[in-house]
Amino acid sequence: MTTDEFRAGLDTLGWKQTDFALAVGLSKVAVSHWLTGTAPLPLWAQSHLTLLLKLHDLAGDLLTPPTKAAKLDKIRND
């Protein structure tokens, strides 16, 4: 995962760097260093973000009302 992909993932979640830092118990400076290339982006952070994105997608599917339009939209996207 590149830093741009990591940043895009945070954007998809609607999270800021500070939000991710708070969620994983790090300083916002640590996350900032990953995104500026000052420090390498840890594999665990990449995995954690990937899991959060999967949960985000799953929650979206689960929380979509079971309307006819929603079902048709899901069929089109699958």
mmCIF file as gemmi writes it, N, C-alpha and C atoms, coordinates in Angstrom:
data_model
loop_
_atom_site.group_PDB
_atom_site.id
_atom_site.type_symbol
_atom_site.label_atom_id
_atom_site.label_alt_id
_atom_site.label_comp_id
_atom_site.label_asym_id
_atom_site.label_entity_id
_atom_site.label_seq_id
_atom_site.pdbx_PDB_ins_code
_atom_site.Cartn_x
_atom_site.Cartn_y
_atom_site.Cartn_z
_atom_site.occupancy
_atom_site.B_iso_or_equiv
_atom_site.pdbx_formal_charge
_atom_site.auth_seq_id
_atom_site.auth_asym_id
_atom_site.pdbx_PDB_model_num
ATOM 1 N N . MET Axp A 1 ? 0.853 -1.174 0 1 0 ? 1 A 1
ATOM 2 C CA . MET Axp A 1 ? 0 0 0 1 0 ? 1 A 1
ATOM 3 C C . MET Axp A 1 ? 0.901 1.241 0 1 0 ? 1 A 1
ATOM 4 N N . THR Axp A 2 ? 0.586 2.162 -0.874 1 0 ? 2 A 1
ATOM 5 C CA . THR Axp A 2 ? 1.341 3.414 -0.921 1 0 ? 2 A 1
ATOM 6 C C . THR Axp A 2 ? 0.759 4.407 0.078 1 0 ? 2 A 1
ATOM 7 N N . THR Axp A 3 ? 1.497 5.462 0.307 1 0 ? 3 A 1
ATOM 8 C CA . THR Axp A 3 ? 0.982 6.502 1.209 1 0 ? 3 A 1
ATOM 9 C C . THR Axp A 3 ? -0.266 7.159 0.62 1 0 ? 3 A 1
ATOM 10 N N . ASP Axp A 4 ? -0.31 7.286 -0.696 1 0 ? 4 A 1
ATOM 11 C CA . ASP Axp A 4 ? -1.501 7.859 -1.339 1 0 ? 4 A 1
ATOM 12 C C . ASP Axp A 4 ? -2.717 6.948 -1.142 1 0 ? 4 A 1
ATOM 13 N N . GLU Axp A 5 ? -2.513 5.636 -1.23 1 0 ? 5 A 1
ATOM 14 C CA . GLU Axp A 5 ? -3.6 4.689 -1.011 1 0 ? 5 A 1
ATOM 15 C C . GLU Axp A 5 ? -4.058 4.726 0.452 1 0 ? 5 A 1
ATOM 16 N N . PHE Axp A 6 ? -3.094 4.865 1.354 1 0 ? 6 A 1
ATOM 17 C CA . PHE Axp A 6 ? -3.431 4.961 2.776 1 0 ? 6 A 1
ATOM 18 C C . PHE Axp A 6 ? -4.266 6.21 3.023 1 0 ? 6 A 1
ATOM 19 N N . ARG Axp A 7 ? -3.83 7.318 2.458 1 0 ? 7 A 1
ATOM 20 C CA . ARG Axp A 7 ? -4.555 8.585 2.614 1 0 ? 7 A 1
ATOM 21 C C . ARG Axp A 7 ? -5.968 8.472 2.009 1 0 ? 7 A 1
ATOM 22 N N . ALA Axp A 8 ? -6.068 7.825 0.841 1 0 ? 8 A 1
ATOM 23 C CA . ALA Axp A 8 ? -7.373 7.642 0.192 1 0 ? 8 A 1
ATOM 24 C C . ALA Axp A 8 ? -8.287 6.762 1.054 1 0 ? 8 A 1
ATOM 25 N N . GLY Axp A 9 ? -7.703 5.763 1.707 1 0 ? 9 A 1
ATOM 26 C CA . GLY Axp A 9 ? -8.476 4.907 2.598 1 0 ? 9 A 1
ATOM 27 C C . GLY Axp A 9 ? -9.041 5.684 3.773 1 0 ? 9 A 1
ATOM 28 N N . LEU Axp A 10 ? -8.215 6.536 4.349 1 0 ? 10 A 1
ATOM 29 C CA . LEU Axp A 10 ? -8.692 7.387 5.436 1 0 ? 10 A 1
ATOM 30 C C . LEU Axp A 10 ? -9.824 8.288 4.954 1 0 ? 10 A 1
ATOM 31 N N . ASP Axp A 11 ? -9.669 8.844 3.749 1 0 ? 11 A 1
ATOM 32 C CA . ASP Axp A 11 ? -10.71 9.701 3.176 1 0 ? 11 A 1
ATOM 33 C C . ASP Axp A 11 ? -12.02 8.932 2.987 1 0 ? 11 A 1
ATOM 34 N N . THR Axp A 12 ? -11.912 7.689 2.521 1 0 ? 12 A 1
ATOM 35 C CA . THR Axp A 12 ? -13.098 6.855 2.324 1 0 ? 12 A 1
ATOM 36 C C . THR Axp A 12 ? -13.852 6.665 3.636 1 0 ? 12 A 1
ATOM 37 N N . LEU Axp A 13 ? -13.1 6.485 4.711 1 0 ? 13 A 1
ATOM 38 C CA . LEU Axp A 13 ? -13.718 6.315 6.031 1 0 ? 13 A 1
ATOM 39 C C . LEU Axp A 13 ? -14.227 7.631 6.606 1 0 ? 13 A 1
ATOM 40 N N . GLY Axp A 14 ? -13.748 8.73 6.03 1 0 ? 14 A 1
ATOM 41 C CA . GLY Axp A 14 ? -14.078 10.035 6.596 1 0 ? 14 A 1
ATOM 42 C C . GLY Axp A 14 ? -13.225 10.344 7.818 1 0 ? 14 A 1
ATOM 43 N N . TRP Axp A 15 ? -12.037 9.718 7.888 1 0 ? 15 A 1
ATOM 44 C CA . TRP Axp A 15 ? -11.127 9.878 9.015 1 0 ? 15 A 1
ATOM 45 C C . TRP Axp A 15 ? -10.005 10.837 8.659 1 0 ? 15 A 1
ATOM 46 N N . LYS Axp A 16 ? -9.501 11.501 9.677 1 0 ? 16 A 1
ATOM 47 C CA . LYS Axp A 16 ? -8.289 12.314 9.554 1 0 ? 16 A 1
ATOM 48 C C . LYS Axp A 16 ? -7.134 11.486 10.107 1 0 ? 16 A 1
ATOM 49 N N . GLN Axp A 17 ? -5.925 11.947 9.866 1 0 ? 17 A 1
ATOM 50 C CA . GLN Axp A 17 ? -4.75 11.264 10.409 1 0 ? 17 A 1
ATOM 51 C C . GLN Axp A 17 ? -4.866 11.135 11.925 1 0 ? 17 A 1
ATOM 52 N N . THR Axp A 18 ? -5.378 12.174 12.55 1 0 ? 18 A 1
ATOM 53 C CA . THR Axp A 18 ? -5.521 12.183 14.01 1 0 ? 18 A 1
ATOM 54 C C . THR Axp A 18 ? -6.486 11.099 14.469 1 0 ? 18 A 1
ATOM 55 N N . ASP Axp A 19 ? -7.542 10.861 13.703 1 0 ? 19 A 1
ATOM 56 C CA . ASP Axp A 19 ? -8.512 9.834 14.06 1 0 ? 19 A 1
ATOM 57 C C . ASP Axp A 19 ? -7.859 8.452 14.067 1 0 ? 19 A 1
ATOM 58 N N . PHE Axp A 20 ? -7.06 8.179 13.032 1 0 ? 20 A 1
ATOM 59 C CA . PHE Axp A 20 ? -6.378 6.886 12.963 1 0 ? 20 A 1
ATOM 60 C C . PHE Axp A 20 ? -5.392 6.757 14.116 1 0 ? 20 A 1
ATOM 61 N N . ALA Axp A 21 ? -4.647 7.821 14.37 1 0 ? 21 A 1
ATOM 62 C CA . ALA Axp A 21 ? -3.671 7.801 15.461 1 0 ? 21 A 1
ATOM 63 C C . ALA Axp A 21 ? -4.358 7.517 16.793 1 0 ? 21 A 1
ATOM 64 N N . LEU Axp A 22 ? -5.472 8.165 17.039 1 0 ? 22 A 1
ATOM 65 C CA . LEU Axp A 22 ? -6.209 7.961 18.279 1 0 ? 22 A 1
ATOM 66 C C . LEU Axp A 22 ? -6.726 6.526 18.378 1 0 ? 22 A 1
ATOM 67 N N . ALA Axp A 23 ? -7.221 6 17.271 1 0 ? 23 A 1
ATOM 68 C CA . ALA Axp A 23 ? -7.784 4.645 17.259 1 0 ? 23 A 1
ATOM 69 C C . ALA Axp A 23 ? -6.744 3.576 17.565 1 0 ? 23 A 1
ATOM 70 N N . VAL Axp A 24 ? -5.484 3.817 17.151 1 0 ? 24 A 1
ATOM 71 C CA . VAL Axp A 24 ? -4.441 2.801 17.356 1 0 ? 24 A 1
ATOM 72 C C . VAL Axp A 24 ? -3.483 3.15 18.484 1 0 ? 24 A 1
ATOM 73 N N . GLY Axp A 25 ? -3.727 4.266 19.15 1 0 ? 25 A 1
ATOM 74 C CA . GLY Axp A 25 ? -2.922 4.622 20.31 1 0 ? 25 A 1
ATOM 75 C C . GLY Axp A 25 ? -1.552 5.199 19.996 1 0 ? 25 A 1
ATOM 76 N N . LEU Axp A 26 ? -1.46 5.915 18.89 1 0 ? 26 A 1
ATOM 77 C CA . LEU Axp A 26 ? -0.199 6.553 18.51 1 0 ? 26 A 1
ATOM 78 C C . LEU Axp A 26 ? -0.374 8.063 18.466 1 0 ? 26 A 1
ATOM 79 N N . SER Axp A 27 ? 0.746 8.751 18.362 1 0 ? 27 A 1
ATOM 80 C CA . SER Axp A 27 ? 0.669 10.199 18.205 1 0 ? 27 A 1
ATOM 81 C C . SER Axp A 27 ? 0.326 10.525 16.755 1 0 ? 27 A 1
ATOM 82 N N . LYS Axp A 28 ? -0.301 11.677 16.563 1 0 ? 28 A 1
ATOM 83 C CA . LYS Axp A 28 ? -0.633 12.083 15.192 1 0 ? 28 A 1
ATOM 84 C C . LYS Axp A 28 ? 0.631 12.345 14.389 1 0 ? 28 A 1
ATOM 85 N N . VAL Axp A 29 ? 1.724 12.639 15.067 1 0 ? 29 A 1
ATOM 86 C CA . VAL Axp A 29 ? 3.004 12.868 14.386 1 0 ? 29 A 1
ATOM 87 C C . VAL Axp A 29 ? 3.483 11.576 13.723 1 0 ? 29 A 1
ATOM 88 N N . ALA Axp A 30 ? 3.278 10.436 14.39 1 0 ? 30 A 1
ATOM 89 C CA . ALA Axp A 30 ? 3.696 9.151 13.819 1 0 ? 30 A 1
ATOM 90 C C . ALA Axp A 30 ? 2.985 8.897 12.49 1 0 ? 30 A 1
ATOM 91 N N . VAL Axp A 31 ? 1.678 9.106 12.477 1 0 ? 31 A 1
ATOM 92 C CA . VAL Axp A 31 ? 0.903 8.884 11.247 1 0 ? 31 A 1
ATOM 93 C C . VAL Axp A 31 ? 1.315 9.897 10.178 1 0 ? 31 A 1
ATOM 94 N N . SER Axp A 32 ? 1.557 11.109 10.589 1 0 ? 32 A 1
ATOM 95 C CA . SER Axp A 32 ? 2.013 12.14 9.655 1 0 ? 32 A 1
ATOM 96 C C . SER Axp A 32 ? 3.345 11.738 9.018 1 0 ? 32 A 1
ATOM 97 N N . HIS Axp A 33 ? 4.223 11.164 9.803 1 0 ? 33 A 1
ATOM 98 C CA . HIS Axp A 33 ? 5.523 10.72 9.272 1 0 ? 33 A 1
ATOM 99 C C . HIS Axp A 33 ? 5.357 9.623 8.235 1 0 ? 33 A 1
ATOM 100 N N . TRP Axp A 34 ? 4.383 8.73 8.45 1 0 ? 34 A 1
ATOM 101 C CA . TRP Axp A 34 ? 4.139 7.691 7.444 1 0 ? 34 A 1
ATOM 102 C C . TRP Axp A 34 ? 3.698 8.323 6.136 1 0 ? 34 A 1
ATOM 103 N N . LEU Axp A 35 ? 2.801 9.298 6.231 1 0 ? 35 A 1
ATOM 104 C CA . LEU Axp A 35 ? 2.203 9.873 5.026 1 0 ? 35 A 1
ATOM 105 C C . LEU Axp A 35 ? 3.121 10.838 4.292 1 0 ? 35 A 1
ATOM 106 N N . THR Axp A 36 ? 4.133 11.338 4.979 1 0 ? 36 A 1
ATOM 107 C CA . THR Axp A 36 ? 5.105 12.208 4.313 1 0 ? 36 A 1
ATOM 108 C C . THR Axp A 36 ? 6.336 11.43 3.859 1 0 ? 36 A 1
ATOM 109 N N . GLY Axp A 37 ? 6.4 10.147 4.231 1 0 ? 37 A 1
ATOM 110 C CA . GLY Axp A 37 ? 7.547 9.336 3.839 1 0 ? 37 A 1
ATOM 111 C C . GLY Axp A 37 ? 8.731 9.468 4.78 1 0 ? 37 A 1
ATOM 112 N N . THR Axp A 38 ? 8.565 10.205 5.869 1 0 ? 38 A 1
ATOM 113 C CA . THR Axp A 38 ? 9.632 10.359 6.846 1 0 ? 38 A 1
ATOM 114 C C . THR Axp A 38 ? 9.9 9.028 7.546 1 0 ? 38 A 1
ATOM 115 N N . ALA Axp A 39 ? 8.859 8.238 7.735 1 0 ? 39 A 1
ATOM 116 C CA . ALA Axp A 39 ? 8.971 6.908 8.334 1 0 ? 39 A 1
ATOM 117 C C . ALA Axp A 39 ? 8.189 5.935 7.452 1 0 ? 39 A 1
ATOM 118 N N . PRO Axp A 40 ? 8.643 4.686 7.391 1 0 ? 40 A 1
ATOM 119 C CA . PRO Axp A 40 ? 7.919 3.713 6.558 1 0 ? 40 A 1
ATOM 120 C C . PRO Axp A 40 ? 6.535 3.413 7.126 1 0 ? 40 A 1
ATOM 121 N N . LEU Axp A 41 ? 5.618 3.152 6.239 1 0 ? 41 A 1
ATOM 122 C CA . LEU Axp A 41 ? 4.242 2.805 6.611 1 0 ? 41 A 1
ATOM 123 C C . LEU Axp A 41 ? 4.244 1.35 7.09 1 0 ? 41 A 1
ATOM 124 N N . PRO Axp A 42 ? 3.981 1.112 8.382 1 0 ? 42 A 1
ATOM 125 C CA . PRO Axp A 42 ? 4.048 -0.249 8.915 1 0 ? 42 A 1
ATOM 126 C C . PRO Axp A 42 ? 3.014 -1.179 8.288 1 0 ? 42 A 1
ATOM 127 N N . LEU Axp A 43 ? 3.391 -2.429 8.153 1 0 ? 43 A 1
ATOM 128 C CA . LEU Axp A 43 ? 2.464 -3.415 7.59 1 0 ? 43 A 1
ATOM 129 C C . LEU Axp A 43 ? 1.214 -3.563 8.452 1 0 ? 43 A 1
ATOM 130 N N . TRP Axp A 44 ? 1.372 -3.49 9.772 1 0 ? 44 A 1
ATOM 131 C CA . TRP Axp A 44 ? 0.202 -3.643 10.644 1 0 ? 44 A 1
ATOM 132 C C . TRP Axp A 44 ? -0.792 -2.504 10.417 1 0 ? 44 A 1
ATOM 133 N N . ALA Axp A 45 ? -0.286 -1.294 10.143 1 0 ? 45 A 1
ATOM 134 C CA . ALA Axp A 45 ? -1.172 -0.152 9.906 1 0 ? 45 A 1
ATOM 135 C C . ALA Axp A 45 ? -1.918 -0.323 8.586 1 0 ? 45 A 1
ATOM 136 N N . GLN Axp A 46 ? -1.225 -0.85 7.599 1 0 ? 46 A 1
ATOM 137 C CA . GLN Axp A 46 ? -1.866 -1.122 6.314 1 0 ? 46 A 1
ATOM 138 C C . GLN Axp A 46 ? -2.964 -2.175 6.482 1 0 ? 46 A 1
ATOM 139 N N . SER Axp A 47 ? -2.662 -3.227 7.223 1 0 ? 47 A 1
ATOM 140 C CA . SER Axp A 47 ? -3.642 -4.29 7.468 1 0 ? 47 A 1
ATOM 141 C C . SER Axp A 47 ? -4.835 -3.769 8.26 1 0 ? 47 A 1
ATOM 142 N N . HIS Axp A 48 ? -4.553 -2.93 9.24 1 0 ? 48 A 1
ATOM 143 C CA . HIS Axp A 48 ? -5.621 -2.371 10.064 1 0 ? 48 A 1
ATOM 144 C C . HIS Axp A 48 ? -6.556 -1.5 9.217 1 0 ? 48 A 1
ATOM 145 N N . LEU Axp A 49 ? -5.975 -0.663 8.368 1 0 ? 49 A 1
ATOM 146 C CA . LEU Axp A 49 ? -6.799 0.19 7.511 1 0 ? 49 A 1
ATOM 147 C C . LEU Axp A 49 ? -7.602 -0.657 6.525 1 0 ? 49 A 1
ATOM 148 N N . THR Axp A 50 ? -6.992 -1.684 5.977 1 0 ? 50 A 1
ATOM 149 C CA . THR Axp A 50 ? -7.695 -2.574 5.049 1 0 ? 50 A 1
ATOM 150 C C . THR Axp A 50 ? -8.891 -3.22 5.734 1 0 ? 50 A 1
ATOM 151 N N . LEU Axp A 51 ? -8.713 -3.664 6.971 1 0 ? 51 A 1
ATOM 152 C CA . LEU Axp A 51 ? -9.809 -4.245 7.726 1 0 ? 51 A 1
ATOM 153 C C . LEU Axp A 51 ? -10.91 -3.215 7.985 1 0 ? 51 A 1
ATOM 154 N N . LEU Axp A 52 ? -10.524 -2.011 8.36 1 0 ? 52 A 1
ATOM 155 C CA . LEU Axp A 52 ? -11.511 -0.954 8.589 1 0 ? 52 A 1
ATOM 156 C C . LEU Axp A 52 ? -12.315 -0.663 7.321 1 0 ? 52 A 1
ATOM 157 N N . LEU Axp A 53 ? -11.647 -0.666 6.18 1 0 ? 53 A 1
ATOM 158 C CA . LEU Axp A 53 ? -12.34 -0.411 4.912 1 0 ? 53 A 1
ATOM 159 C C . LEU Axp A 53 ? -13.31 -1.541 4.575 1 0 ? 53 A 1
ATOM 160 N N . LYS Axp A 54 ? -12.908 -2.781 4.851 1 0 ? 54 A 1
ATOM 161 C CA . LYS Axp A 54 ? -13.805 -3.914 4.613 1 0 ? 54 A 1
ATOM 162 C C . LYS Axp A 54 ? -15.03 -3.826 5.519 1 0 ? 54 A 1
ATOM 163 N N . LEU Axp A 55 ? -14.806 -3.47 6.776 1 0 ? 55 A 1
ATOM 164 C CA . LEU Axp A 55 ? -15.923 -3.302 7.701 1 0 ? 55 A 1
ATOM 165 C C . LEU Axp A 55 ? -16.838 -2.159 7.263 1 0 ? 55 A 1
ATOM 166 N N . HIS Axp A 56 ? -16.235 -1.101 6.759 1 0 ? 56 A 1
ATOM 167 C CA . HIS Axp A 56 ? -17.003 0.04 6.252 1 0 ? 56 A 1
ATOM 168 C C . HIS Axp A 56 ? -17.91 -0.405 5.109 1 0 ? 56 A 1
ATOM 169 N N . ASP Axp A 57 ? -17.355 -1.183 4.178 1 0 ? 57 A 1
ATOM 170 C CA . ASP Axp A 57 ? -18.146 -1.679 3.047 1 0 ? 57 A 1
ATOM 171 C C . ASP Axp A 57 ? -19.237 -2.625 3.523 1 0 ? 57 A 1
ATOM 172 N N . LEU Axp A 58 ? -18.901 -3.515 4.452 1 0 ? 58 A 1
ATOM 173 C CA . LEU Axp A 58 ? -19.869 -4.468 4.964 1 0 ? 58 A 1
ATOM 174 C C . LEU Axp A 58 ? -20.993 -3.758 5.706 1 0 ? 58 A 1
ATOM 175 N N . ALA Axp A 59 ? -20.643 -2.795 6.514 1 0 ? 59 A 1
ATOM 176 C CA . ALA Axp A 59 ? -21.659 -2.041 7.257 1 0 ? 59 A 1
ATOM 177 C C . ALA Axp A 59 ? -22.585 -1.326 6.288 1 0 ? 59 A 1
ATOM 178 N N . GLY Axp A 60 ? -22.033 -0.804 5.216 1 0 ? 60 A 1
ATOM 179 C CA . GLY Axp A 60 ? -22.858 -0.14 4.203 1 0 ? 60 A 1
ATOM 180 C C . GLY Axp A 60 ? -23.862 -1.105 3.609 1 0 ? 60 A 1
ATOM 181 N N . ASP Axp A 61 ? -23.402 -2.328 3.306 1 0 ? 61 A 1
ATOM 182 C CA . ASP Axp A 61 ? -24.308 -3.344 2.758 1 0 ? 61 A 1
ATOM 183 C C . ASP Axp A 61 ? -25.366 -3.735 3.774 1 0 ? 61 A 1
ATOM 184 N N . LEU Axp A 62 ? -24.944 -3.902 5.03 1 0 ? 62 A 1
ATOM 185 C CA . LEU Axp A 62 ? -25.881 -4.349 6.056 1 0 ? 62 A 1
ATOM 186 C C . LEU Axp A 62 ? -26.875 -3.275 6.456 1 0 ? 62 A 1
ATOM 187 N N . LEU Axp A 63 ? -26.462 -2.019 6.358 1 0 ? 63 A 1
ATOM 188 C CA . LEU Axp A 63 ? -27.317 -0.935 6.802 1 0 ? 63 A 1
ATOM 189 C C . LEU Axp A 63 ? -28.169 -0.334 5.699 1 0 ? 63 A 1
ATOM 190 N N . THR Axp A 64 ? -28.002 -0.825 4.472 1 0 ? 64 A 1
ATOM 191 C CA . THR Axp A 64 ? -28.835 -0.361 3.372 1 0 ? 64 A 1
ATOM 192 C C . THR Axp A 64 ? -30.241 -0.914 3.563 1 0 ? 64 A 1
ATOM 193 N N . PRO Axp A 65 ? -31.243 -0.058 3.531 1 0 ? 65 A 1
ATOM 194 C CA . PRO Axp A 65 ? -32.609 -0.548 3.73 1 0 ? 65 A 1
ATOM 195 C C . PRO Axp A 65 ? -32.982 -1.565 2.663 1 0 ? 65 A 1
ATOM 196 N N . PRO Axp A 66 ? -33.736 -2.569 3.035 1 0 ? 66 A 1
ATOM 197 C CA . PRO Axp A 66 ? -34.091 -3.625 2.078 1 0 ? 66 A 1
ATOM 198 C C . PRO Axp A 66 ? -35.215 -3.198 1.134 1 0 ? 66 A 1
ATOM 199 N N . THR Axp A 67 ? -35.008 -2.081 0.464 1 0 ? 67 A 1
ATOM 200 C CA . THR Axp A 67 ? -36.006 -1.597 -0.489 1 0 ? 67 A 1
ATOM 201 C C . THR Axp A 67 ? -35.76 -2.227 -1.852 1 0 ? 67 A 1
ATOM 202 N N . LYS Axp A 68 ? -36.732 -2.13 -2.693 1 0 ? 68 A 1
ATOM 203 C CA . LYS Axp A 68 ? -36.597 -2.669 -4.042 1 0 ? 68 A 1
ATOM 204 C C . LYS Axp A 68 ? -35.444 -1.974 -4.777 1 0 ? 68 A 1
ATOM 205 N N . ALA Axp A 69 ? -35.338 -0.666 -4.644 1 0 ? 69 A 1
ATOM 206 C CA . ALA Axp A 69 ? -34.269 0.088 -5.312 1 0 ? 69 A 1
ATOM 207 C C . ALA Axp A 69 ? -32.899 -0.34 -4.797 1 0 ? 69 A 1
ATOM 208 N N . ALA Axp A 70 ? -32.791 -0.562 -3.483 1 0 ? 70 A 1
ATOM 209 C CA . ALA Axp A 70 ? -31.517 -0.981 -2.903 1 0 ? 70 A 1
ATOM 210 C C . ALA Axp A 70 ? -31.118 -2.359 -3.409 1 0 ? 70 A 1
ATOM 211 N N . LYS Axp A 71 ? -32.088 -3.257 -3.522 1 0 ? 71 A 1
ATOM 212 C CA . LYS Axp A 71 ? -31.801 -4.604 -4.033 1 0 ? 71 A 1
ATOM 213 C C . LYS Axp A 71 ? -31.351 -4.545 -5.486 1 0 ? 71 A 1
ATOM 214 N N . LEU Axp A 72 ? -32.013 -3.722 -6.286 1 0 ? 72 A 1
ATOM 215 C CA . LEU Axp A 72 ? -31.616 -3.577 -7.689 1 0 ? 72 A 1
ATOM 216 C C . LEU Axp A 72 ? -30.223 -2.979 -7.805 1 0 ? 72 A 1
ATOM 217 N N . ASP Axp A 73 ? -29.926 -2.02 -6.965 1 0 ? 73 A 1
ATOM 218 C CA . ASP Axp A 73 ? -28.595 -1.397 -6.965 1 0 ? 73 A 1
ATOM 219 C C . ASP Axp A 73 ? -27.532 -2.426 -6.612 1 0 ? 73 A 1
ATOM 220 N N . LYS Axp A 74 ? -27.789 -3.266 -5.631 1 0 ? 74 A 1
ATOM 221 C CA . LYS Axp A 74 ? -26.831 -4.303 -5.234 1 0 ? 74 A 1
ATOM 222 C C . LYS Axp A 74 ? -26.613 -5.283 -6.37 1 0 ? 74 A 1
ATOM 223 N N . ILE Axp A 75 ? -27.682 -5.681 -7.051 1 0 ? 75 A 1
ATOM 224 C CA . ILE Axp A 75 ? -27.561 -6.615 -8.178 1 0 ? 75 A 1
ATOM 225 C C . ILE Axp A 75 ? -26.697 -6.001 -9.278 1 0 ? 75 A 1
ATOM 226 N N . ARG Axp A 76 ? -26.89 -4.723 -9.546 1 0 ? 76 A 1
ATOM 227 C CA . ARG Axp A 76 ? -26.099 -4.039 -10.59 1 0 ? 76 A 1
ATOM 228 C C . ARG Axp A 76 ? -24.625 -3.983 -10.207 1 0 ? 76 A 1
ATOM 229 N N . ASN Axp A 77 ? -24.328 -3.791 -8.929 1 0 ? 77 A 1
ATOM 230 C CA . ASN Axp A 77 ? -22.938 -3.655 -8.479 1 0 ? 77 A 1
ATOM 231 C C . ASN Axp A 77 ? -22.235 -4.984 -8.318 1 0 ? 77 A 1
ATOM 232 N N . ASP Axp A 78 ? -22.976 -6.076 -8.227 1 0 ? 78 A 1
ATOM 233 C CA . ASP Axp A 78 ? -22.346 -7.393 -8.076 1 0 ? 78 A 1
ATOM 234 C C . ASP Axp A 78 ? -22.043 -7.972 -9.41 1 0 ? 78 A 1
